[in-house]
């Protein structure tokens, strides 16, 4: 994902979650996805999907059983 694209998605997520500590960070060897952090904590992966000419972004977040305790 390009820098401008990451900035746009990060801005959207900050507004959506009303949290300025959300950070979207490029992945070193992947150009179709980025990592999402809440402050310093990694919370998920954002995937870029431009299949069939329709661009969208999919946010995937895993919640571990131990996180619920």
N, C-alpha and C positions, 0 to 999 in steps of 0.2 A: 504494500500500500504506500502511496506517495505521501509526503509530508503534509501537503495541503488537505488531502483526503482525511488523514488521521486527525488533523486539527478540527475539521468540520464535524466529524463523528464525535470527537471528544467534547466539543462545544454543545452538541445536541444532548449527549449523555449527562453532562453537568446540569443542563437546564431540566431535563426529564427527571432526574433523581434529586434535583435541588441540592447538589453537593459539589462544591468546587474542588474537592480533593480527588475526584475521578480523573485518572490519567490513562490515555491510550498511547502505547509505546510500540514502535516498530519491532518486529522480530528479526534477528540477525540474518537468518538464512531463508526466510519465507517472505514472499512478496504478495501473498494472497490473504494474509492475516496479521493481526496485531494483538498484543497482550493488554489486558485491562486491569488497572490497579485502583484500589480505594485507599488513598494515602500510600503507604508502603506495602500494603497487603495485596498480593496477586489474587484476583477474584474470577478471572476467566479469559476466554479468547474470543476475539472478534474476527469473523471470517467475511471476506469480500466475495460476493457472488454476482457475476455479471453474465450468467448464462441466459441465452435467448434474448439478449439485448436489454434486459431489465436489470439494472444495477440495484442490489440490496446488500444489507449487512446483517449478519446473524451473530448474535452474542450468545455464547455458550458458557454456562457457569455450573460447575459441579458443587454439590453440597454434601460433604462427608458426614457420616453418622456422628463422628466425634465432634463436629462443628455444632451439633444440635444440643450438646450437653452443657 
